């Protein structure tokens, strides 16, 4: 009986963790989209500064400060 209860708990726990959504930050979404579009991506300071040059000439700069705050700056050249 003890084994059945432990198996049920294990199956329930696995079910909960597999349904967990992993939310992406805005910066992660921007970087992923840039990779998909073959943009030129430069990372400095261990990823705290990211500069993305899109094929169409647009630039996006993502900076993470010491407090963990993320700043996203766009330069649309259209």
Residue frames as qw, qx, qy, qz and C-alpha x, y, z in Angstrom:
[[0.000, 0.886, 0.463, 0.000, 0.00, 0.00, 0.00],
 [0.325, -0.771, 0.098, 0.539, 2.85, 2.36, 0.84],
 [0.400, -0.112, 0.592, 0.690, 4.42, 1.81, -2.61],
 [0.196, 0.632, 0.665, 0.345, 1.14, 2.61, -4.35],
 [0.149, -0.934, -0.250, 0.207, 0.78, 5.89, -2.46],
 [0.388, -0.598, 0.327, 0.620, 4.40, 6.88, -3.20],
 [0.368, 0.166, 0.680, 0.612, 3.96, 6.06, -6.89],
 [0.087, 0.810, 0.560, 0.152, 0.77, 8.12, -7.03],
 [0.250, -0.886, -0.027, 0.390, 2.50, 11.08, -5.39],
 [0.429, -0.335, 0.512, 0.665, 5.46, 10.77, -7.78],
 [0.295, 0.440, 0.692, 0.490, 3.18, 10.66, -10.84],
 [0.049, -0.915, -0.399, 0.044, 1.23, 13.66, -9.54],
 [0.349, -0.755, 0.165, 0.530, 4.45, 15.63, -8.94],
 [0.410, -0.064, 0.618, 0.668, 5.79, 14.82, -12.40],
 [0.196, 0.671, 0.649, 0.300, 2.50, 15.90, -13.94],
 [0.144, -0.936, -0.215, 0.238, 2.62, 19.26, -12.19],
 [0.369, -0.620, 0.343, 0.602, 6.19, 20.06, -13.14],
 [0.402, 0.135, 0.684, 0.594, 5.74, 19.09, -16.77],
 [0.128, 0.788, 0.564, 0.211, 2.78, 21.47, -17.12],
 [0.313, -0.742, -0.098, 0.585, 4.73, 24.41, -15.73],
 [0.505, 0.813, 0.158, 0.243, 5.03, 27.24, -18.27],
 [0.591, -0.304, 0.039, 0.747, 8.40, 28.84, -18.65],
 [0.210, 0.946, 0.235, -0.080, 7.85, 32.52, -19.30],
 [0.642, 0.214, 0.096, 0.730, 10.42, 34.38, -21.35],
 [0.161, -0.675, -0.155, 0.703, 11.42, 37.91, -20.60],
 [0.463, 0.854, 0.101, -0.213, 11.03, 40.60, -23.23],
 [0.024, -0.770, 0.584, 0.255, 14.80, 40.64, -23.73],
 [0.476, -0.137, 0.860, 0.123, 14.92, 36.86, -24.27],
 [0.592, 0.599, 0.530, -0.103, 12.12, 37.12, -26.81],
 [0.286, 0.907, -0.173, -0.256, 13.92, 39.92, -28.69],
 [0.189, -0.593, 0.751, 0.222, 17.19, 37.96, -28.80],
 [0.562, 0.130, 0.816, 0.032, 15.43, 34.79, -29.96],
 [0.541, 0.764, 0.313, -0.160, 13.62, 36.69, -32.74],
 [0.119, 0.864, -0.410, -0.268, 16.92, 38.28, -33.80],
 [0.376, -0.329, 0.846, 0.187, 18.57, 34.87, -34.05],
 [0.594, 0.427, 0.680, -0.043, 15.67, 33.63, -36.16],
 [0.426, 0.888, 0.132, -0.111, 16.11, 36.65, -38.49],
 [0.814, 0.194, 0.033, 0.546, 19.90, 36.15, -38.83],
 [0.048, -0.976, 0.052, -0.205, 20.70, 39.46, -37.16],
 [0.538, 0.397, -0.492, 0.557, 24.20, 40.36, -35.99],
 [0.650, -0.725, -0.166, -0.158, 24.26, 39.92, -32.18],
 [0.416, 0.463, -0.521, 0.584, 27.11, 41.21, -30.00],
 [0.699, -0.661, -0.263, -0.073, 27.21, 40.33, -26.30],
 [0.327, 0.530, -0.468, 0.627, 29.53, 42.02, -23.79],
 [0.247, -0.412, 0.545, -0.687, 30.05, 41.88, -20.03],
 [0.112, 0.025, 0.971, -0.208, 28.81, 38.31, -19.76],
 [0.042, -0.493, -0.803, -0.332, 25.55, 39.09, -21.55],
 [0.116, -0.635, -0.458, 0.612, 24.75, 42.24, -19.55],
 [0.218, 0.639, -0.156, -0.721, 25.10, 44.33, -22.72],
 [0.563, 0.271, 0.738, 0.255, 23.60, 43.07, -25.96],
 [0.218, 0.564, -0.204, -0.770, 23.66, 44.91, -29.28],
 [0.589, 0.332, 0.730, 0.098, 21.53, 43.58, -32.12],
 [0.154, 0.452, -0.357, -0.803, 21.88, 44.82, -35.71],
 [0.698, 0.397, 0.547, -0.237, 18.94, 43.69, -37.80],
 [0.542, 0.193, 0.597, 0.560, 19.26, 43.00, -41.52],
 [0.186, 0.814, 0.449, 0.317, 17.00, 45.99, -42.30],
 [0.297, 0.522, -0.172, 0.781, 19.31, 48.39, -40.41],
 [0.550, -0.723, -0.070, -0.411, 17.40, 48.60, -37.13],
 [0.386, 0.305, -0.707, 0.508, 19.40, 48.35, -33.93],
 [0.698, -0.623, -0.210, -0.283, 18.33, 47.16, -30.49],
 [0.279, 0.431, -0.660, 0.549, 20.43, 47.55, -27.36],
 [0.762, -0.528, -0.319, -0.197, 19.64, 45.61, -24.20],
 [0.244, 0.487, -0.578, 0.608, 21.44, 46.51, -20.98],
 [0.727, -0.532, -0.433, -0.029, 21.11, 44.86, -17.57],
 [0.013, -0.762, 0.385, -0.520, 22.39, 46.95, -14.65],
 [0.184, 0.275, -0.835, 0.439, 23.77, 45.74, -11.32],
 [0.460, -0.016, 0.527, -0.714, 20.29, 45.67, -9.76],
 [0.331, 0.198, 0.917, 0.107, 18.97, 43.35, -12.47],
 [0.397, 0.698, 0.275, -0.528, 16.91, 46.06, -14.15],
 [0.543, 0.188, 0.628, 0.524, 16.71, 45.62, -17.93],
 [0.214, 0.709, 0.012, -0.672, 16.68, 48.57, -20.32],
 [0.595, 0.319, 0.639, 0.369, 15.80, 48.08, -23.97],
 [0.088, 0.689, -0.106, -0.711, 16.64, 50.81, -26.47],
 [0.661, 0.421, 0.571, 0.243, 15.56, 50.63, -30.11],
 [0.020, -0.572, 0.291, 0.766, 16.87, 52.63, -33.05],
 [0.642, 0.503, 0.578, 0.023, 14.57, 52.25, -36.05],
 [0.204, -0.398, 0.410, 0.795, 16.29, 53.40, -39.23],
 [0.333, 0.488, 0.758, 0.278, 13.17, 53.30, -41.41]]
